[in-house]
Amino acid sequence: MRIDDPQITPERMRVFAESGQWSNTTSNERFEEIARTEPDKLAIVDGDVRLTFGQYFGRCRRLASHFIALGLTEKDVIAAQLPNWNEVVTVINAAMMAGIPFCQFHSDFRSREVQFICSFTEATLLVVPHHFRGFDYLEMLERLRPELPKLKHVYVVGTDVPEGYVDLRRFLEADAPLEVPEGELAKRQPHGNDLCRIAFTSGTTGDPKAVLHLHNTTNCAVHILNREQAITESSIFLVVNGGAKTSRVAA
C-alpha cells in the first residue's frame, strides 16, 4: 500500500493516551470477551440470518485466518463495497483481527469511484455483491480489472457466483477449521495506534477524499457516541440498507 500512516506526532499520541482517550487495545479484545462470556447472545439479524456472538466471532476468525493464509499483511488493503448485510461487518472484523487495513465504500458507487478508490489504496482484495438494486457489480469489475493491477482477489456475496470468483457467503456458512495456527492470529493482533481503515467521502464534488483512521481514532469516536447517546449492552441498532434485507445489530 502506498498510503502512509496518519501523521500524528508521538507527543500528541502521548497526550491522548495519558488523558485516557486512547489505549493499547482495539475492539478485537472486547469482541472476543463478549463471544467468550456470552456466546449465545444475539448479535446480528439479517433477513433469515440470525447470528449469536459466538457464531459471529467464529466466522470472523475463520475469515481472518483465510486472509492470513492468502499472504495478506498490514501492507495490504481489503476493500468492501457491500450494502449493510451481515457479510460486510464480518469482513471488517476479520480484517481487524488479521491486522489488515480496510476501506468500506458506498454500494452506489460505480466505475469512476470504484476505480479511483481501488487504485488509490492499491487494494489487494475486494468484496462486492453479485447484484444489488438491479446492478451487476461483476460486469463492472470485468471492465475495470485491467486498470487495477494490484487487485488480486475478488470475493462475491450473492447467488450463482460465477467461476473464478470466491463465494463469500458459502465460505462463511461452512463450518471449516482455521487455515493458520492459533498463534498466527495472535501475532497479527494490531496495536491501538496501527492504521485501521481508510474512510472515503461521498465524492459529490469530485473524487472521494481519503481519511485515514487508526484503531484509536475510530474507537475514541465510538466511545464518545456511545456515552452521549446512552448506548448500553442491551441496546439494539436498526440498520436499513434500502434493499431486500434489514439488519438488526446488537450493540
N, C-alpha and C positions, 0 to 999 in steps of 0.2 A: 504494500500500500504506500502511496506517495504522500499521504496526509500526515503531517507531523502531529504530535500530541498537542493539546491546548497549551498555549503559552502562559502558564500560571507560575509565578515565581515561587521558589521554596519558602520565602518569607510569608507570602500570602497563604500558602498551604498550611504553614505552621499556625498562623492566626486562626484559620478556620478550624484546625484540629484542636487547638487549645480552648476555643470557645465551645467545643462540643458539637459543632455543626458537621464536622467531617470525622470519619473513623477509618480504621484499617480494614474493616469488613465490607462486604457487599450484601445485596439482597439474597444471594445464594444461601448464606448461613441461616437466615430466617426462614427461607423456603424449606430447607432441609429439616429444620427444627419442627415446623408445623407438620410436614409429611411424616416425621418420626413419631410425634406425640399425638397427632390427631389424623391418622391416615384415612379414616372413614368419613371425615368431614367433607361435605360437598364443596368443590372448588369451582367447577365450570358446568353450566348448562348451555348447550349449543345445539338447538334443534333437538334431534333424538339422542345426541351425545350428552351423557352425564358423567363427569369425571370427579372422583374424590381427590383429595390432595395426595394420597398415596399413589393413585393411578397416574395423576398428572405429573408428579415428581418422577415416577418411573419412566414415563415417556420422554421427559426432558433429558434424563440421564442417558437413556439409550441413544437418543439423537446426538447428544453431546459427544458420546463415545464414538459415534459414527463420524462426526465431523473431525475428530482427532485422528481416526483411522484413515480418513481421506488425506491426511497430511496438512490440514489447515492449522495455522498458528495465529499468534497475535498480530502478525504482519498482513494477514488476510482480512477481508471484509465479507460478511454474509449479508446479502440484500434480500428484503422481503417486501413484495408488493401483493399483499393479501387484504381482503376485507376483514372485518372483526370476527373472524372464525377462531375456533379453539386452536387451530394449527399455527396461527401467527404468534400467539403468546408462547406456544411450545417452542417454536423456532427461536424466539427471542431469549427465553430462559436457557435453552440448550446452548446458544451462542455464549451467553454469560458464563455458564458452567465450564465451557471449554476455553474461556479466556479469549474469545474471538470477538472483535468489534462487529457491530451490526448496524445496518441502516434500514429503517422501515419507511416506506413512502406510499403515497395515496394510490388506491386501486384505480382511480380515474385517470391517472397519468398515462400518456400514450407515448408514441415512438420518440418524440423530441425529448421529453423529460426523462424517459427511461434510459435512453442512450446517454444523455448528459450525466445522470446520476451514476450509472454503472461505470462510465468512463472516468468520471471524476474520482470515484472511490476506488477504482480498479477492482471492483467486486469479483471475487473468485467463484462465489456460489449465489444463485438467485432462486427464490421461491415465488411462484406465481400461481394463480388459479388457472384451470384449463379454460373455463368460461365464467364470466360474471357480468350480469346486466347485458347479456346478449353480445358481449365482446369476446373474441378469440385471442387470448394472450399468446398462445404458441405461434399463431400465424404472424403476429407482430414480431416475436422473437426470431423467427426464421429469417426475417428481413434484416434484423439488427445484428445477428451473431457475427457476420463478417467485420462489423465495426467494433466488436468487443472482444479483442484477442485475449484479454485476461480472464474472461468468463469461461470457466472450465466445467461447471456443474449447474444444471437446471433441474429443480425439483418442482413437481406439479401437484396441485390439490384439485381433485375433481374426479369425474367418471371417465372411463375409456381413455386413460392416459396412454398416448401412443408410444411405440417402441423407441428407445433412445432417450427417454426421459425417466426420471425416478418418480414413482407414485408415492408421494409423501404420506398420504392417508393410509395406504396399505402398510407402509413401513411402520407407522406409529401404532397401528392396531395389532401388529404381530407381536406376540409375547416372546421376543428374542432376547438372548443374553447380551451383555455389554461386549462391544467389539475390541475394547482395550482393557487391560487390568485396572482394578480399582485405584491402584497407586498412580496411574497415569492421569486419571481425572483429578485426583488430589493435587498433583503437581501443577495442574493448569488453573487452579483456583486463583482468580485475579485479586489484586490489591485495590483498595478503595480509590487510589489515585491513578489507576490504569484507565486508558481510553475505553469507554463502554459503547458509545453509539455516535453515529453521525445523523443528526436530525436535519431535514430539509424543509425550507419554507415552501409555500404553495406555488411560487413562481408565476404569479399573476401578472407581474410587470417585467418579466424576463426570465432568465434561467433560475431554477431554485437555488437558494443560498444555503450552504452547509454550516451547521452549528455543531461544534464538537463538544461532547459531554463525557466527563469522567464518571465512574460509578458514584463518586461522592457528590458531584454536582447534580446528578439525577436523583439520588436518594435524599439529599438535603431538601430539594423541592418537594418530593413526595411526603416527607415527614411534616413539612410546613402545611401542605394542603390537607393532610390527614388531621392535623391538630386543629386547624382553623375551621374545618368542616365537620369536626367531631366524629370522624370515622373511627369505628371500633372493629374488633374481630367479628362481630355479629352483623356488620354492615354488608349490604349487597348492592352491586352496581349493575344497572341495566345499560347494556352497550348495544345500540341499534345500528345496523350496518346498511339498511336500505335495500337489502337483498332478500333472499328466501329464508334466511336464518335470523334469529335474535339470540344474542348471547347474554347469559346471566352469570356474572363472575363474582365470587365471594371475595371479600377484602383479604 
